[in-house]
């Protein structure tokens, strides 16, 4: 549910307005990660929740899933170009957190 369909802030909040999605993006912006890497970073988050968040981010075009046959069908997740553009949001949140929280 988008609270205000014409408001860009509401649209972004609807897409990544939970801490799990933001932390996934933060980690993927550092480097590609496997599902198990994300599970370890998000201790306490169920595998089902992580799977659902990754699918939502994929459907939104922020994250892509890559499978490497050369490395034994290894799958990792990476930010797309649209996901990389989220770096400024992560940086702003980090700066705000350091200064005010």
Secondary structure, DSSP 4 states (H G I P E B T S, - for coil): --S-TT-HHHHHHHHH-SHHHHHHHHHHHHS-B-HHHHHHHTTTS-HHHHHHHHHHHHHTTSEEEEEETTTTSEEEEEE-HHHHTTHHHHHHHHHHHHHH-
